[in-house]
Every structure is written in structure tokens, then in C-alpha cells.
Amino acid sequence: MTHIYFLELGLIILLVKFLSLITEKFHIPKVLGALLAGVVLGPAMLDIVHTSSFLNVLSKLAVIFIMFLAGMETRLKSFIAGTKKFAIIAFAGVVVPLAFGVLFSTLHTNNFTENLIFGLVLTSSSVSITIESLIELKKMKSNVGLAILGAGVFDDLIGVFFLSMIMHSSNLTVNIFVIILAKIFLFTLLASAIGFAVYTLFTLLKKLLKTDDTPIYAIAYALIMAFIAEAFGLSGIIGAYISGLVLGTTDNAKHIKKQVDSISNMFFEPIFFASIGLNLASLVFSFHEWIFIFGFAAVAIASKIIGNGLGARICGYKKKDALRIGIGMSARGEVALIMLEAAVEFGLIQVQAFSIMLVAILIVDFVAPMLLNMSFEKAKKEDEPKPIEAV
């Protein structure tokens, strides 16, 4: 019954909007309302809406839109200038969570393979979630926002590398490692060449192209780049982000961003964030499992704050900015979920372990945006002039 999708989409959009209004009233990031909508409508609570291939496609499209817009918000020159810093921040934010995750998971299981998956899931970040908070805070173009986005690109590359390891776990060889690295290198070269050609085309044809049509070409470019990235065995969001970086430097950037943002915000984003909540099948766990879940969620956040924060400090960022970068990188999303699904598919973890990690990820995704908001709100209060006491 394909018509059931119309009802599901309608319910998702309505509940996301309703809960977002409530969260906004209490100065809580709107993305939390969307995540909660998925949990409420999904199998864990009302059991009205379920994940499907149709919703999965729409969710993937949403991520493409989100990352494309993030690329448009990023200043290309600043991104290129900070490449070394972003790589250091991302690397530190992978090593620490991996170690913390593997060690902490031994409290739940002594199966080394499962321990390794627990650690690998913590290495990824979902800047798609953080971006929404940064936009609300109007900090996308700040040093913190740029660092989170830049490190997020490297983080996704590392995450895709780990995902490839999971998928080739039965026949992992040195040749497989070399092939994965070669694909990343070749994609970088191809994306750069295509980006230069597209920028030149938009610049040369700016008088011939109708302004109202440029968003259509921009979306097509983002989707094609996402396809190319996937064809190289990478994540489509990397291709989308690169396309946003390129078009963000063109004369029609503001118009493109405004139109694409309108489409994304009204339709695709609610579906994506709600779909994360829909992945939760049940909230039935033992007392000890709940203790572990909350502990694992705390480790997930703390490990990114320590790892990415340490990397940021090494790169010269101030303590408060390093803290914000760590918090901003602590949300987990699409890459972590794909890792979990692949691990279950290849028999590396049990379904119960999948559920435990999924709930922990959802808790992190609820808490991280609030912590990021608090970190900036605290700075605002500190910067406010103190009243002069009467003598």
C-alpha cells in the first residue's frame, strides 16, 4: 500500500513541527523535537510509522541537502587554509573515542569483535545535527563552526574507511586497505576537477543562466557529486558538501542557498531527523542495560570533548572554543547508524547490542545540541556588561 506513505509523511511533518515549536519555546534546539517525533511515532512508542525503503531514500536526500547547505555556509579559502588543523582535530577525535568505547564496552561484553564495534561507532560524528544548532545560534561562519564542519569532513572520510573495514571483515587484507585509500585519493582529484569546471561554467554563463533556475542546477550538481562519491565507495554527503563549497563562491550563492534551504527546511529535514528516532524498535531493557546505556552515552560525549577538544587545543584554539568543538562533534548520526546496520548484517554484533548502541546514540543526539547551546549562552552572559553597583 504505497498510499500509506502519504499518511506517514503527513504525521511526521505535523508532529515534528508541533514538537519543534515546543522545544523552541523553551530555548531547546528544534532538532530535538524532530528526533523525539520519530521516537513517538515509531515502534518504541505509538508504533504508527515504520522505517521503509521510501523513507530511507528521503532521509538520504535530506542529508544531501543539509550537507550541501553546510558547504555553502563555509568559506572555501578558510576551509583550505585550515585543512591541516581540521585533520588533526578529526584524528584526535577518532583515536580517543575508539579507545574509550572499546574499554567501556568490556563492562557489557567480553566479545572483542563487539567491543571493537562499540568503539568504532563512537569515532563518527554527525555534523548534520550540529549544523541545525549552529544555524539557530548564528555561529555557522564562526571559527568554531568552520572547525566543526572541516573536521566533520575528515571524520566522515575516516568513518567510511572504518565502515569499509567492517564490510570487508571476512576477507580484510593489505590490498583492501590500499584500494580504499586509492579510491579516496582518486575521488579527491576528480571532485577538484569537476568543481573547477562547474565554478568556471557558473561564472562564464552567469548572464545566460536565469537567476531563478540556478538552484535547480545547484541541486543537480549536488546529487551528481553525491552519486560519484558513493560510486567511489565513500559517503554521498562528502560529495554534497564539496558541491556546496564550490557554489558558495559564485555570484548567485545567496539566491541558491535561500531556495534550497526553503525546500530542505520545510520537507526533507523533518523526515531525516525523525527517521533517526524511527530506528528505535523498543525501550525494553534490564536495569543493568539501562545503566550501561547512559554510561555509554556519557562516554560518547566525553570522549569527543576530550579527543576533538585536545586536537583543537593543539591547533591553537582557546579553551572555550575547543570545548565547543568537542561538544559539536559529539552528535552521532547517519555514519554511526550505517556502521551498526552493517555490523548486524555481517553478524559482527547481536541485535540486543545494536539496540543498546542505538538508544545511546539517540540520548547523545538529544543532549549534545543542548550542551552546545549552553556553551554559547554562558559566553553571552559572561560578555554582558555587569551593572555598576551604587556607592
Secondary structure, DSSP 8 states (H G I E B T S, - for coil): -TTHHHHHHHHHHHHHHHHHHHHHHTT--HHHHHHHHHHHHSTTTT------HHHHHHHHHHHHHHHHHHHHHS-HHHHHHTHHHHHHHHHHHHHHHHHHHHHHHTTT---HHHHHHHHHHHH---HHHHHHHHHHHT-TTSHHHHHHHHHHHHHHHHHHHHHHHHHTGGG--HHHHHHHHHHHHHHHHHHHHHHHHHHHHHHHTTTTS-GGGHHHHHHHHHHHHHHHHHHTTS-HHHHHHHHHHHHTTSTTHHHHHHHHHHHIIIIIHHHHHHHHHHT-------HHHHHHHHHHHHHHHHHHHHHHHHHHHHTT--HHHHHHHHHHT----HHHHHHHHHHHHTTSS-HHHHHHHHHHHHHHHHHHHHHHHHHHHHHHHHHS-------
